[in-house]
Amino acid sequence: MGLGFSQAVGDLSSHAGAPADLSTVEELQRHFARELHDQVAQPLIGLMLEIRSLRAEAGGDRDISADLTALEESARQVLRQTREMMVDFRERNDLRINLIQVLKNEIPVPPGHDLKLQVSSRWPRRINGWAAYNLLRIAQQAAANGWRHGRAHRIDVILDIDASNQAVVVVLDDGAGIDDSPYGFGMIGMRERAVILGGSFGVQSRESGGTRVEIHVPLDRIR
């Protein structure tokens, strides 16, 4: 794509250290939708047309024709998924999502392990879909790290609103903790998702053992 995800996030976070304003985040969503259309969807359509042309040239060779048909179907599936992503980027802020229920449904828990969800009474019942999508992905990655790399047996996900009207998402695990590197195990992706919501991301080992992942996002960015 013309503008990479990391570059776009870097642009958002470069304004004197301040969170991106809402209009910039919305522009970023629209930009990604346009990029998906111009840089992915359109070339895929061209590829499918080229495959059809090659299949016609193959004539009666059934093996080549079958391979090209399978290739065209794969391209069609990718195109369909790309179009769904384009719709998501354009409309996700219009959706209202119950993040509590989504977290319960979408964070895999290995057999014999435990996931606990703690929700403040101040947490909104529903939040916008763009925020829900990114907070879910952060929580999923943090939980996966705890299960897989930290060998955790229990993970707690906490949703709260602090005194400065920041939405706070905390993921705690009782595993082995983390080393000094802030870049492994999906850390960059989690940090980028927090930044595009205008928030901050932190991760550290807990004194009692395990890892603490914490995200702060302005409340008006999730409503």
Secondary structure, DSSP 8 states (H G I E B T S, - for coil): --S-HHHHHHHHTTSTT----HHHHHHHHHHHHHHIIIIIIHHHHHHHHHHHHHHHHHTT-HHHHHHHHHHHHHHHHHHHHHHHHHHHHHHGGG-EE-HHHHHHHHS---TT-EEEEEE-TTS-S-EEHHHHHHHHHHHHHHHHHHHHTS--SEEEEEEEE-TTSEEEEEEEE-S----S-SSTTTHHHHHHHHHHTT-EEEEEE-TTSSEEEEEEEEGGGT-
